[in-house]
Amino acid sequence: MTQNQKIFLLVAETLSISKAAKRAFVTQQCVSDHIKRIEDEYGTELFHRSPYMHLTPAGELVFNSLNNIDMIEKNLIKSISDFSNERKGSFSVGMSTTRSKLLIPQLLKRYHELFPNVEISFFSGDTKILEKNLLHNKLDLFLGINTSLNLNLKIEHVCEDYLYLVINKKMFLKYFSQYELKSFKRGADLKYFENIPMTFYNETGALNRILQQHLITHGIELNNVVCHTSECDVQIDLCLNNVTSAIVPKMLANNFLQNDEIYFFPIKDFNYPLRVDIVSNPYLEKTLYLKAFIKLLKEELIEFSKNTI
C-alpha cells in the first residue's frame, strides 16, 4: 500500500487528524497533505470536515476497499511465515463468554495435542461487535449467531439452537398457577411476562434483534426489564437467585435444564431458530493449523448440540 493509503486508513479509523498523526509519528500538516493527495488522486472528497470529521459515501467505499487490501497484504506476510512451519503460529478467535466456557476447555485439549506450538487469543463479545472486529482485521474468525449476510464475510452454518424462557419456581408461583404450568410447558406466551422482572440482551446482540422482532410481531411490550446483558450464564444466575426471568439459548442452558429451582419453557409462536455460524474473512488464506481448529470447532458444536436435552 502507498503511504497516502496508509495515512488515509489511520484517519478513517480515528476520524481525527491529530490522533492519526500521533499513530503515524508525523505532523498534522503531513497527514493533511497525504489526505489532500489521495483525494486529488480519486478526484473526490473522502471526508466531510464539518460539523465533525466523518467519511463521505465515496470515503466509505475507499475505506472498505483499502481495508481489505491491507488485510490481504498483512495476511500474505503472515502466511508466508506460517507456511514455512505449518505447525507453529498464532491466530485470534471471538465468541461469547458463555459459549467460551462451554466449548474452549475440551476444544483446546484436543487441539493442543495436535498443535502444541500454536498460540490462540480468545476475545468475547456480541456477534455485531465481533463482526466489526473481523472486518477490521482484529480477528481471524468468530463464532456468531445469525450473522448478517456480507460479501466480506465467509459464513459457515454449523447447527441450530432455540430460545427458551427461564424463570425461578418461586417467581413463577408468585405470578402463575399450576394450571398455567401445564400450558407453559407446551409454549409460554410472552404477553403474560410483560410486567414480570426480566433480563434482556444488549442492543449489539443478535438475540436482541430476534426477540424484538417477535415482540413487535405479537404486540408485546416487556415493561419490567431490570438489566441488560448478553451473557447467558449471568441471566441464568439471576434466575437461580430469583431476581429476574430470562430468555436464553437452549444449548447454553443445557447444564441447568435439570435444576430443581427453575423452569424452562419453549416460547409460544416463536419461529426463529438461531443459526450458529463460524465466520471468517473470505479473502484470507487459511493455514493448516487454522483449518484444523475450524474443523475441531465444528465437531464440538455439532456434538454439543446433539447432547442438548
Short mmCIF file of the C-alpha atoms (twelve columns), coordinates in Angstrom:
data_MODEL
# 
_entry.id   MODEL 
# 
loop_
_atom_site.group_PDB 
_atom_site.id 
_atom_site.type_symbol 
_atom_site.label_atom_id 
_atom_site.label_alt_id 
_atom_site.label_comp_id 
_atom_site.label_asym_id 
_atom_site.label_seq_id 
_atom_site.Cartn_x 
_atom_site.Cartn_y 
_atom_site.Cartn_z 
_atom_site.pdbx_PDB_model_num 
ATOM 1   C CA . MET A 1   0.000   0.000   0.000  1 
ATOM 2   C CA . THR A 2   1.132   3.577   -0.639 1 
ATOM 3   C CA . GLN A 3   1.838   5.977   2.214  1 
ATOM 4   C CA . ASN A 4   -1.190  8.043   1.163  1 
ATOM 5   C CA . GLN A 5   -3.396  4.974   1.543  1 
ATOM 6   C CA . LYS A 6   -1.908  4.014   4.919  1 
ATOM 7   C CA . ILE A 7   -2.443  7.527   6.288  1 
ATOM 8   C CA . PHE A 8   -5.982  7.561   4.889  1 
ATOM 9   C CA . LEU A 9   -6.782  4.348   6.795  1 
ATOM 10  C CA . LEU A 10  -5.467  5.835   10.037 1 
ATOM 11  C CA . VAL A 11  -7.607  8.954   9.640  1 
ATOM 12  C CA . ALA A 12  -10.657 6.868   8.665  1 
ATOM 13  C CA . GLU A 13  -10.232 4.686   11.764 1 
ATOM 14  C CA . THR A 14  -9.645  7.535   14.229 1 
ATOM 15  C CA . LEU A 15  -11.661 10.282  12.463 1 
ATOM 16  C CA . SER A 16  -9.030  12.661  13.797 1 
ATOM 17  C CA . ILE A 17  -6.059  14.311  12.070 1 
ATOM 18  C CA . SER A 18  -4.202  14.720  15.380 1 
ATOM 19  C CA . LYS A 19  -4.722  11.109  16.508 1 
ATOM 20  C CA . ALA A 20  -3.692  9.789   13.095 1 
ATOM 21  C CA . ALA A 21  -0.555  11.971  13.202 1 
ATOM 22  C CA . LYS A 22  0.413   10.565  16.609 1 
ATOM 23  C CA . ARG A 23  -0.069  6.977   15.450 1 
ATOM 24  C CA . ALA A 24  1.947   7.590   12.267 1 
ATOM 25  C CA . PHE A 25  4.640   9.620   14.095 1 
ATOM 26  C CA . VAL A 26  4.278   12.530  11.659 1 
ATOM 27  C CA . THR A 27  2.979   16.102  11.885 1 
ATOM 28  C CA . GLN A 28  -0.684  17.018  11.458 1 
ATOM 29  C CA . GLN A 29  0.254   19.022  8.359  1 
ATOM 30  C CA . CYS A 30  1.862   15.912  6.889  1 
ATOM 31  C CA . VAL A 31  -1.358  13.936  7.468  1 
ATOM 32  C CA . SER A 32  -3.444  16.698  5.862  1 
ATOM 33  C CA . ASP A 33  -1.123  16.692  2.836  1 
ATOM 34  C CA . HIS A 34  -1.499  12.930  2.404  1 
ATOM 35  C CA . ILE A 35  -5.297  13.193  2.593  1 
ATOM 36  C CA . LYS A 36  -5.318  16.003  0.018  1 
ATOM 37  C CA . ARG A 37  -3.149  13.948  -2.340 1 
ATOM 38  C CA . ILE A 38  -5.347  10.857  -2.124 1 
ATOM 39  C CA . GLU A 39  -8.493  12.978  -2.626 1 
ATOM 40  C CA . ASP A 40  -6.849  14.558  -5.683 1 
ATOM 41  C CA . GLU A 41  -5.924  11.086  -6.921 1 
ATOM 42  C CA . TYR A 42  -9.537  9.854   -6.709 1 
ATOM 43  C CA . GLY A 43  -10.986 13.187  -7.781 1 
ATOM 44  C CA . THR A 44  -13.468 13.486  -4.919 1 
ATOM 45  C CA . GLU A 45  -13.735 14.388  -1.243 1 
ATOM 46  C CA . LEU A 46  -13.300 11.408  1.053  1 
ATOM 47  C CA . PHE A 47  -14.026 13.235  4.332  1 
ATOM 48  C CA . HIS A 48  -16.586 15.780  5.495  1 
ATOM 49  C CA . ARG A 49  -14.698 18.212  7.747  1 
ATOM 50  C CA . SER A 50  -17.686 19.869  9.433  1 
ATOM 51  C CA . PRO A 51  -19.540 19.882  11.735 1 
ATOM 52  C CA . TYR A 52  -17.224 16.962  12.576 1 
ATOM 53  C CA . MET A 53  -14.877 14.732  10.582 1 
ATOM 54  C CA . HIS A 54  -16.580 11.725  9.008  1 
ATOM 55  C CA . LEU A 55  -16.336 9.724   5.803  1 
ATOM 56  C CA . THR A 56  -18.266 10.669  2.683  1 
ATOM 57  C CA . PRO A 57  -20.030 7.833   0.785  1 
ATOM 58  C CA . ALA A 58  -17.001 7.727   -1.537 1 
ATOM 59  C CA . GLY A 59  -14.754 7.673   1.528  1 
ATOM 60  C CA . GLU A 60  -16.656 4.683   2.931  1 
ATOM 61  C CA . LEU A 61  -16.124 2.838   -0.360 1 
ATOM 62  C CA . VAL A 62  -12.405 3.639   -0.413 1 
ATOM 63  C CA . PHE A 63  -12.038 2.700   3.266  1 
ATOM 64  C CA . ASN A 64  -13.687 -0.719  2.813  1 
ATOM 65  C CA . SER A 65  -11.603 -1.473  -0.281 1 
ATOM 66  C CA . LEU A 66  -8.286  -0.347  1.210  1 
ATOM 67  C CA . ASN A 67  -9.047  -2.150  4.462  1 
ATOM 68  C CA . ASN A 68  -9.443  -5.410  2.524  1 
ATOM 69  C CA . ILE A 69  -6.197  -4.754  0.640  1 
ATOM 70  C CA . ASP A 70  -4.431  -4.053  3.938  1 
ATOM 71  C CA . MET A 71  -5.743  -7.311  5.423  1 
ATOM 72  C CA . ILE A 72  -4.653  -9.300  2.371  1 
ATOM 73  C CA . GLU A 73  -1.146  -7.796  2.458  1 
ATOM 74  C CA . LYS A 74  -0.736  -8.465  6.184  1 
ATOM 75  C CA . ASN A 75  -2.100  -11.976 5.803  1 
ATOM 76  C CA . LEU A 76  0.286   -12.650 2.905  1 
ATOM 77  C CA . ILE A 77  3.283   -11.761 5.054  1 
ATOM 78  C CA . LYS A 78  1.944   -13.838 7.963  1 
ATOM 79  C CA . SER A 79  1.039   -16.787 5.717  1 
ATOM 80  C CA . ILE A 80  4.483   -16.919 4.103  1 
ATOM 81  C CA . SER A 81  5.970   -17.126 7.585  1 
ATOM 82  C CA . ASP A 82  3.381   -19.640 8.796  1 
ATOM 83  C CA . PHE A 83  3.634   -21.916 5.766  1 
ATOM 84  C CA . SER A 84  7.351   -22.305 6.388  1 
ATOM 85  C CA . ASN A 85  6.323   -24.052 9.603  1 
ATOM 86  C CA . GLU A 86  2.716   -25.238 9.352  1 
ATOM 87  C CA . ARG A 87  2.594   -26.367 12.969 1 
ATOM 88  C CA . LYS A 88  3.661   -23.136 14.612 1 
ATOM 89  C CA . GLY A 89  1.980   -19.736 14.651 1 
ATOM 90  C CA . SER A 90  -0.888  -17.765 16.183 1 
ATOM 91  C CA . PHE A 91  -4.452  -16.662 15.474 1 
ATOM 92  C CA . SER A 92  -7.407  -14.978 17.204 1 
ATOM 93  C CA . VAL A 93  -10.964 -16.189 17.795 1 
ATOM 94  C CA . GLY A 94  -14.084 -14.374 19.006 1 
ATOM 95  C CA . MET A 95  -17.115 -15.858 20.775 1 
ATOM 96  C CA . SER A 96  -19.407 -15.045 23.678 1 
ATOM 97  C CA . THR A 97  -18.119 -15.651 27.205 1 
ATOM 98  C CA . THR A 98  -20.808 -18.259 27.876 1 
ATOM 99  C CA . ARG A 99  -20.005 -20.262 24.747 1 
ATOM 100 C CA . SER A 100 -16.293 -19.966 25.542 1 
ATOM 101 C CA . LYS A 101 -16.835 -21.605 28.933 1 
ATOM 102 C CA . LEU A 102 -18.707 -24.487 27.323 1 
ATOM 103 C CA . LEU A 103 -16.528 -25.076 24.270 1 
ATOM 104 C CA . ILE A 104 -12.949 -23.982 24.920 1 
ATOM 105 C CA . PRO A 105 -11.799 -26.487 27.609 1 
ATOM 106 C CA . GLN A 106 -12.473 -29.646 25.582 1 
ATOM 107 C CA . LEU A 107 -11.686 -27.962 22.263 1 
ATOM 108 C CA . LEU A 108 -8.242  -26.771 23.371 1 
ATOM 109 C CA . LYS A 109 -7.444  -30.114 24.954 1 
ATOM 110 C CA . ARG A 110 -7.938  -31.796 21.572 1 
ATOM 111 C CA . TYR A 111 -6.339  -29.005 19.553 1 
ATOM 112 C CA . HIS A 112 -3.123  -28.650 21.515 1 
ATOM 113 C CA . GLU A 113 -2.472  -32.359 21.310 1 
ATOM 114 C CA . LEU A 114 -2.170  -31.760 17.555 1 
ATOM 115 C CA . PHE A 115 -0.681  -28.243 17.543 1 
ATOM 116 C CA . PRO A 116 1.181   -27.621 20.827 1 
ATOM 117 C CA . ASN A 117 3.128   -24.677 19.374 1 
ATOM 118 C CA . VAL A 118 0.166   -22.637 18.142 1 
ATOM 119 C CA . GLU A 119 -0.909  -19.692 20.301 1 
ATOM 120 C CA . ILE A 120 -4.615  -18.757 20.322 1 
ATOM 121 C CA . SER A 121 -6.073  -15.477 21.583 1 
ATOM 122 C CA . PHE A 122 -9.762  -15.537 22.539 1 
ATOM 123 C CA . PHE A 123 -11.932 -12.412 22.585 1 
ATOM 124 C CA . SER A 124 -15.508 -12.144 23.849 1 
ATOM 125 C CA . GLY A 125 -18.343 -10.013 22.527 1 
ATOM 126 C CA . ASP A 126 -21.703 -9.943  20.769 1 
ATOM 127 C CA . THR A 127 -21.956 -11.041 17.134 1 
ATOM 128 C CA . LYS A 128 -22.272 -7.450  15.898 1 
ATOM 129 C CA . ILE A 129 -19.065 -6.401  17.698 1 
ATOM 130 C CA . LEU A 130 -17.123 -9.498  16.615 1 
ATOM 131 C CA . GLU A 131 -18.287 -8.943  13.044 1 
ATOM 132 C CA . LYS A 132 -16.872 -5.416  13.093 1 
ATOM 133 C CA . ASN A 133 -13.587 -6.607  14.608 1 
ATOM 134 C CA . LEU A 134 -13.143 -9.272  11.938 1 
ATOM 135 C CA . LEU A 135 -13.814 -6.761  9.158  1 
ATOM 136 C CA . HIS A 136 -11.117 -4.532  10.698 1 
ATOM 137 C CA . ASN A 137 -8.619  -7.420  10.782 1 
ATOM 138 C CA . LYS A 138 -8.676  -7.690  14.581 1 
ATOM 139 C CA . LEU A 139 -9.904  -11.307 14.485 1 
ATOM 140 C CA . ASP A 140 -9.193  -14.319 12.277 1 
ATOM 141 C CA . LEU A 141 -12.602 -15.886 12.874 1 
ATOM 142 C CA . PHE A 142 -15.536 -15.804 15.265 1 
ATOM 143 C CA . LEU A 143 -18.498 -17.876 16.364 1 
ATOM 144 C CA . GLY A 144 -21.625 -15.901 15.518 1 
ATOM 145 C CA . ILE A 145 -25.381 -16.168 15.924 1 
ATOM 146 C CA . ASN A 146 -27.500 -15.265 12.870 1 
ATOM 147 C CA . THR A 147 -24.579 -13.357 11.349 1 
ATOM 148 C CA . SER A 148 -25.503 -10.609 8.879  1 
ATOM 149 C CA . LEU A 149 -25.040 -11.525 5.223  1 
ATOM 150 C CA . ASN A 150 -21.990 -9.661  3.933  1 
ATOM 151 C CA . LEU A 151 -19.814 -10.281 0.864  1 
ATOM 152 C CA . ASN A 152 -16.783 -9.559  3.055  1 
ATOM 153 C CA . LEU A 153 -17.643 -12.413 5.421  1 
ATOM 154 C CA . LYS A 154 -17.383 -16.148 4.849  1 
ATOM 155 C CA . ILE A 155 -20.262 -17.624 6.863  1 
ATOM 156 C CA . GLU A 156 -20.348 -21.375 7.507  1 
ATOM 157 C CA . HIS A 157 -23.580 -22.583 9.095  1 
ATOM 158 C CA . VAL A 158 -22.858 -25.315 11.644 1 
ATOM 159 C CA . CYS A 159 -26.007 -26.048 13.654 1 
ATOM 160 C CA . GLU A 160 -29.166 -24.507 15.111 1 
ATOM 161 C CA . ASP A 161 -30.215 -23.543 18.613 1 
ATOM 162 C CA . TYR A 162 -33.552 -22.468 20.124 1 
ATOM 163 C CA . LEU A 163 -34.582 -19.891 22.714 1 
ATOM 164 C CA . TYR A 164 -36.255 -20.912 25.974 1 
ATOM 165 C CA . LEU A 165 -37.838 -18.830 28.705 1 
ATOM 166 C CA . VAL A 166 -36.272 -19.371 32.148 1 
ATOM 167 C CA . ILE A 167 -37.960 -18.460 35.440 1 
ATOM 168 C CA . ASN A 168 -37.350 -19.324 39.081 1 
ATOM 169 C CA . LYS A 169 -40.047 -21.603 40.512 1 
ATOM 170 C CA . LYS A 170 -40.687 -19.164 43.376 1 
ATOM 171 C CA . MET A 171 -41.212 -16.312 40.931 1 
ATOM 172 C CA . PHE A 172 -43.462 -18.496 38.796 1 
ATOM 173 C CA . LEU A 173 -45.701 -19.364 41.753 1 
ATOM 174 C CA . LYS A 174 -45.896 -15.668 42.655 1 
ATOM 175 C CA . TYR A 175 -47.433 -14.800 39.281 1 
ATOM 176 C CA . PHE A 176 -48.950 -18.025 37.914 1 
ATOM 177 C CA . SER A 177 -50.902 -21.147 38.877 1 
ATOM 178 C CA . GLN A 178 -50.198 -24.851 38.463 1 
ATOM 179 C CA . TYR A 179 -52.778 -24.910 35.667 1 
ATOM 180 C CA . GLU A 180 -50.713 -22.397 33.717 1 
ATOM 181 C CA . LEU A 181 -47.615 -24.520 34.320 1 
ATOM 182 C CA . LYS A 182 -49.070 -27.281 32.142 1 
ATOM 183 C CA . SER A 183 -49.902 -24.770 29.439 1 
ATOM 184 C CA . PHE A 184 -46.460 -23.118 29.534 1 
ATOM 185 C CA . LYS A 185 -44.711 -26.470 29.109 1 
ATOM 186 C CA . ARG A 186 -46.244 -26.539 25.623 1 
ATOM 187 C CA . GLY A 187 -45.181 -22.939 24.992 1 
ATOM 188 C CA . ALA A 188 -45.057 -19.810 27.176 1 
ATOM 189 C CA . ASP A 189 -46.747 -16.740 25.692 1 
ATOM 190 C CA . LEU A 190 -44.504 -13.730 26.378 1 
ATOM 191 C CA . LYS A 191 -47.550 -11.453 26.707 1 
ATOM 192 C CA . TYR A 192 -48.001 -12.910 30.204 1 
ATOM 193 C CA . PHE A 193 -44.480 -11.749 31.104 1 
ATOM 194 C CA . GLU A 194 -44.915 -8.078  30.215 1 
ATOM 195 C CA . ASN A 195 -44.739 -6.953  33.858 1 
ATOM 196 C CA . ILE A 196 -42.574 -9.732  35.302 1 
ATOM 197 C CA . PRO A 197 -38.917 -8.863  36.096 1 
ATOM 198 C CA . MET A 198 -36.821 -9.766  33.054 1 
ATOM 199 C CA . THR A 199 -33.198 -9.631  31.933 1 
ATOM 200 C CA . PHE A 200 -32.800 -8.674  28.272 1 
ATOM 201 C CA . TYR A 201 -29.980 -8.647  25.720 1 
ATOM 202 C CA . ASN A 202 -27.773 -5.716  24.757 1 
ATOM 203 C CA . GLU A 203 -28.642 -3.965  21.506 1 
ATOM 204 C CA . THR A 204 -25.390 -5.207  19.945 1 
ATOM 205 C CA . GLY A 205 -26.511 -8.828  20.370 1 
ATOM 206 C CA . ALA A 206 -28.157 -10.857 17.609 1 
ATOM 207 C CA . LEU A 207 -30.651 -12.233 20.141 1 
ATOM 208 C CA . ASN A 208 -31.883 -8.712  20.889 1 
ATOM 209 C CA . ARG A 209 -32.867 -8.236  17.236 1 
ATOM 210 C CA . ILE A 210 -34.596 -11.617 17.006 1 
ATOM 211 C CA . LEU A 211 -36.569 -11.102 20.212 1 
ATOM 212 C CA . GLN A 212 -37.530 -7.544  19.282 1 
ATOM 213 C CA . GLN A 213 -38.918 -8.862  16.001 1 
ATOM 214 C CA . HIS A 214 -41.042 -11.414 17.871 1 
ATOM 215 C CA . LEU A 215 -42.289 -8.821  20.380 1 
ATOM 216 C CA . ILE A 216 -43.249 -6.340  17.652 1 
ATOM 217 C CA . THR A 217 -44.969 -9.036  15.555 1 
ATOM 218 C CA . HIS A 218 -47.121 -10.115 18.502 1 
ATOM 219 C CA . GLY A 219 -47.681 -6.661  20.003 1 
ATOM 220 C CA . ILE A 220 -45.847 -7.448  23.246 1 
ATOM 221 C CA . GLU A 221 -44.047 -4.913  25.464 1 
ATOM 222 C CA . LEU A 222 -41.710 -6.019  28.238 1 
ATOM 223 C CA . ASN A 223 -42.274 -3.299  30.826 1 
ATOM 224 C CA . ASN A 224 -40.104 -4.612  33.647 1 
ATOM 225 C CA . VAL A 225 -36.628 -5.159  32.183 1 
ATOM 226 C CA . VAL A 226 -34.328 -4.980  35.210 1 
ATOM 227 C CA . CYS A 227 -30.982 -5.171  33.410 1 
ATOM 228 C CA . HIS A 228 -29.334 -5.786  30.045 1 
ATOM 229 C CA . THR A 229 -26.564 -8.326  29.474 1 
ATOM 230 C CA . SER A 230 -25.683 -10.667 26.627 1 
ATOM 231 C CA . GLU A 231 -24.008 -13.182 28.948 1 
ATOM 232 C CA . CYS A 232 -26.426 -16.080 29.324 1 
ATOM 233 C CA . ASP A 233 -24.740 -17.542 32.386 1 
ATOM 234 C CA . VAL A 234 -25.347 -14.216 34.184 1 
ATOM 235 C CA . GLN A 235 -29.004 -14.308 33.131 1 
ATOM 236 C CA . ILE A 236 -29.408 -17.852 34.436 1 
ATOM 237 C CA . ASP A 237 -27.666 -16.939 37.711 1 
ATOM 238 C CA . LEU A 238 -30.178 -14.103 38.152 1 
ATOM 239 C CA . CYS A 239 -32.974 -16.633 37.658 1 
ATOM 240 C CA . LEU A 240 -31.424 -19.023 40.166 1 
ATOM 241 C CA . ASN A 241 -31.328 -16.168 42.682 1 
ATOM 242 C CA . ASN A 242 -34.973 -15.284 41.942 1 
ATOM 243 C CA . VAL A 243 -34.085 -11.795 40.690 1 
ATOM 244 C CA . THR A 244 -35.373 -11.929 37.108 1 
ATOM 245 C CA . SER A 245 -36.702 -14.237 34.441 1 
ATOM 246 C CA . ALA A 246 -34.742 -14.558 31.179 1 
ATOM 247 C CA . ILE A 247 -34.748 -15.890 27.618 1 
ATOM 248 C CA . VAL A 248 -31.686 -17.976 26.744 1 
ATOM 249 C CA . PRO A 249 -30.492 -20.385 24.024 1 
ATOM 250 C CA . LYS A 250 -31.189 -23.969 24.996 1 
ATOM 251 C CA . MET A 251 -27.645 -25.074 24.128 1 
ATOM 252 C CA . LEU A 252 -26.164 -22.593 26.603 1 
ATOM 253 C CA . ALA A 253 -28.625 -23.555 29.323 1 
ATOM 254 C CA . ASN A 254 -28.030 -27.281 28.939 1 
ATOM 255 C CA . ASN A 255 -26.155 -27.618 32.243 1 
ATOM 256 C CA . PHE A 256 -29.120 -26.102 34.098 1 
ATOM 257 C CA . LEU A 257 -32.034 -27.900 32.431 1 
ATOM 258 C CA . GLN A 258 -32.371 -30.420 35.263 1 
ATOM 259 C CA . ASN A 259 -32.040 -27.801 38.019 1 
ATOM 260 C CA . ASP A 260 -34.859 -28.108 40.575 1 
ATOM 261 C CA . GLU A 261 -35.053 -24.363 41.231 1 
ATOM 262 C CA . ILE A 262 -36.006 -23.103 37.769 1 
ATOM 263 C CA . TYR A 263 -38.461 -23.831 34.966 1 
ATOM 264 C CA . PHE A 264 -37.550 -23.897 31.263 1 
ATOM 265 C CA . PHE A 265 -40.320 -23.285 28.741 1 
ATOM 266 C CA . PRO A 266 -40.349 -23.148 24.952 1 
ATOM 267 C CA . ILE A 267 -41.726 -19.820 23.695 1 
ATOM 268 C CA . LYS A 268 -45.153 -19.884 22.077 1 
ATOM 269 C CA . ASP A 269 -45.241 -18.958 18.366 1 
ATOM 270 C CA . PHE A 270 -41.507 -18.272 18.351 1 
ATOM 271 C CA . ASN A 271 -40.404 -19.368 14.894 1 
ATOM 272 C CA . TYR A 272 -36.857 -18.039 14.767 1 
ATOM 273 C CA . PRO A 273 -34.253 -20.800 15.167 1 
ATOM 274 C CA . LEU A 274 -30.794 -19.483 15.965 1 
ATOM 275 C CA . ARG A 275 -28.206 -20.123 13.254 1 
ATOM 276 C CA . VAL A 276 -24.814 -20.907 14.792 1 
ATOM 277 C CA . ASP A 277 -22.103 -19.811 12.329 1 
ATOM 278 C CA . ILE A 278 -18.325 -19.928 12.034 1 
ATOM 279 C CA . VAL A 279 -17.336 -16.669 10.342 1 
ATOM 280 C CA . SER A 280 -14.023 -15.775 8.705  1 
ATOM 281 C CA . ASN A 281 -12.605 -13.461 6.042  1 
ATOM 282 C CA . PRO A 282 -13.143 -14.912 2.530  1 
ATOM 283 C CA . TYR A 283 -10.083 -13.115 1.149  1 
ATOM 284 C CA . LEU A 284 -7.553  -14.550 3.590  1 
ATOM 285 C CA . GLU A 285 -5.679  -17.805 3.028  1 
ATOM 286 C CA . LYS A 286 -6.075  -20.178 5.975  1 
ATOM 287 C CA . THR A 287 -3.076  -22.047 7.349  1 
ATOM 288 C CA . LEU A 288 -3.157  -25.744 8.148  1 
ATOM 289 C CA . TYR A 289 -3.451  -25.107 11.884 1 
ATOM 290 C CA . LEU A 290 -6.349  -22.653 11.408 1 
ATOM 291 C CA . LYS A 291 -8.223  -25.097 9.148  1 
ATOM 292 C CA . ALA A 292 -7.711  -27.787 11.785 1 
ATOM 293 C CA . PHE A 293 -9.096  -25.516 14.515 1 
ATOM 294 C CA . ILE A 294 -12.215 -24.761 12.447 1 
ATOM 295 C CA . LYS A 295 -12.756 -28.485 11.833 1 
ATOM 296 C CA . LEU A 296 -12.500 -29.298 15.554 1 
ATOM 297 C CA . LEU A 297 -14.738 -26.352 16.480 1 
ATOM 298 C CA . LYS A 298 -17.417 -27.648 14.096 1 
ATOM 299 C CA . GLU A 299 -17.173 -31.112 15.618 1 
ATOM 300 C CA . GLU A 300 -17.501 -29.745 19.166 1 
ATOM 301 C CA . LEU A 301 -20.501 -27.592 18.213 1 
ATOM 302 C CA . ILE A 302 -22.318 -30.446 16.477 1 
ATOM 303 C CA . GLU A 303 -21.604 -32.838 19.341 1 
ATOM 304 C CA . PHE A 304 -22.733 -30.266 21.901 1 
ATOM 305 C CA . SER A 305 -25.966 -29.563 20.001 1 
ATOM 306 C CA . LYS A 306 -26.719 -33.304 19.811 1 
ATOM 307 C CA . ASN A 307 -26.221 -33.682 23.555 1 
ATOM 308 C CA . THR A 308 -28.540 -30.779 24.380 1 
ATOM 309 C CA . ILE A 309 -31.536 -32.219 26.198 1 
# 
